[in-house]
Amino acid sequence: MNTSPHSRWISAAEFAVGAAIVVGHNVFRFLPNEVPILFVLALVSFRVREGNWRAMGVARPEAWKRVLLIAVGAAALRLVLGQFVVEPLAARVWPPMVAPSGSESIAGNWRVTLEWLALVWTFAAVGEEVGYRGYLLTRAAQALGGARAAWWAAVVLSAVLFGYGHSYKGPAGIADSAVAGLVLGTVYLMARRNLWACVIAHGLIDTVGVAAAFLGINS
């Protein structure tokens, strides 16, 4: 990893622009949805600066079994934390989380359910993981010098942005999504910065949410 002062300043500038895009859409509402923008920026940035996309984790894992185990374990941890820790604590100070717009139409409807599953595995699992973990987390870590502590600091920074990336859910939803960001960022590092572990974990988490909505279960 190039940690020269010049490279670090470029990474810092990219992270700052990415953060502004997240805040610009989700807080101030004057920009389009950040996910497609970050996705394109990630593809262009890594292609130009590193020459390939493997630098952000888009590479075949050395061991798929390990990646799958990490992803499943992380998905289970995130769901347990959300249901039994974050949501109960958040409910003490904030109103309940707001569900994504249109999710009320999932209940008992197979066609809508399949549409949502397609959405969560593409836009959310792939799009958000490339944007938040592959791009923002990596550039933040590079800006901070690329040492081990820098990567963990970057996990926190990207998780905070990920929380605000779900501000439509309200304050409780921001906190809940920030915790999800911490889990997914940890997955990224545990999987040796292989993005497929994050994509699978994210997809599994959201699939459970869609299944609960289909069954009419309040999660």
Steps between C-alpha positions, in 0.01 A plus 500: 500500500631841402519711818703789363385846616368575151299178488366555852378850411322368191333228707399757762349720230309205354366404842394860567317518167332164568394612847358822355300299249356280776407801714381700200241239411398361836514808723459806279309327216656697214685215328374178335532168682862451600528128427523515117731802524738330745488180295613680184762704688640178650529326164666800336727584793643153552539445127694824460706498819563129560446371148242241608208440734669232710638775724152561642433130549332398175702184458441129525549394864779260583249289694127536428415288805670748732327793333160332529554415867600858579202636306244271666642562847503876445145502369382309806690736733359810332143368521537407868657836586227687316211308649616460858744786563478796264124518450407466870758762603403738220133467592579657837593834341369508143182412309488160325698459180325589176476213253624552141240657275290237324596214729144481629400348164723195556269318744360188335591618149743268323559728200585802712713284729708375207541857376627605842738206519645597164537857627671410826749265333597752233447859614556433872733200528719576199448874458531603864790267573701627204420858598536488878745220571693459176532872429446726803650266760805425286566862409460605864753238609745612231456864602583405859820322399390142437615352831284257696362774723419706191283220361304471824454876515376483142246234602355746751498793257330301225249359751398851608443596136312175444273593789424839347452324169183359657373821657155441349454248782527773765751532787448141615557379146819703467637338817389155388656539156822636652526181706440302181781700342734407785417133454543512122823698530633239741400231251702680235814488713442146626463381142836660417326786325309275264174675413306185422468419870333839556272458199382158616453611862309811392282300265417245768410770754265674261353169380394423856337843518311442175390153614374646829305765310350235272385299801369810674747471785598824672878485520 
